[in-house]
């Protein structure tokens, strides 16, 4: 029963996400966008820009993790028990 409920919740969550994304892309056709740069006037620019920036944040955080991460035994080595 719990698996079915969890699966239904995932389906509902994905459906809501897809509908919200589609609504924002459709709404872009009816809203006047004040363009600062020429590229901003392109169709679906904000959707592509958001996708690219999200991917850039993920890649940057993975790169940053190489410099910030510690060994798994970091806290065990430094404890004075």
C-alpha positions in Angstrom: 0.0 0.0 0.0 2.8 2.5 0.9 4.7 1.8 -2.3 1.6 2.5 -4.4 0.9 5.7 -2.4 4.6 6.9 -2.9 4.4 6.1 -6.6 1.2 8.1 -6.9 2.7 11.1 -5.1 5.7 11.0 -7.5 3.4 11.0 -10.5 1.4 13.9 -9.1 4.5 15.9 -8.2 6.0 15.4 -11.7 2.6 16.2 -13.3 2.4 19.5 -11.4 6.0 20.4 -12.3 5.5 19.7 -16.0 2.2 21.7 -16.0 3.8 24.6 -14.2 6.8 24.7 -16.6 4.5 24.5 -19.6 2.3 27.3 -18.2 5.3 29.6 -17.8 6.5 28.9 -21.3 3.0 29.5 -22.7 2.6 32.6 -20.6 5.8 34.0 -22.2 3.9 34.4 -25.5 1.3 36.7 -23.8 3.6 38.9 -21.6 5.6 41.8 -22.9 9.2 41.2 -21.9 11.4 44.3 -21.5 14.5 43.3 -23.4 17.9 44.6 -22.2 20.1 42.4 -24.3 19.2 41.2 -27.8 19.3 37.5 -26.8 16.6 38.0 -24.2 14.1 38.6 -26.9 14.4 35.1 -28.2 11.6 32.6 -27.7 12.0 30.4 -24.6 15.2 32.3 -23.5 14.3 32.3 -19.8 13.7 28.5 -19.8 17.0 27.8 -21.5 18.8 30.3 -19.3 17.4 28.7 -16.2 18.4 25.2 -17.3 21.9 26.2 -18.2 22.5 28.2 -15.0 21.1 25.3 -12.9 23.5 22.9 -14.7 26.4 25.4 -14.1 25.6 25.6 -10.4 25.7 21.7 -10.1 29.0 21.5 -12.0 30.6 24.3 -10.0 29.5 22.7 -6.7 31.0 19.3 -7.8 34.2 21.1 -8.7 34.2 23.0 -5.4 33.7 19.7 -3.5 37.2 18.5 -4.5 38.7 21.4 -2.4 36.3 21.4 0.5 35.6 17.7 1.3 37.3 15.9 4.1 38.1 12.2 4.6 35.4 10.0 6.2 37.6 9.5 9.2 38.2 13.3 9.7 36.3 13.6 12.9 37.6 10.3 14.4 41.2 11.3 13.9 40.9 14.6 15.6 38.9 13.4 18.7 40.8 13.2 22.0 39.0 10.4 23.8 
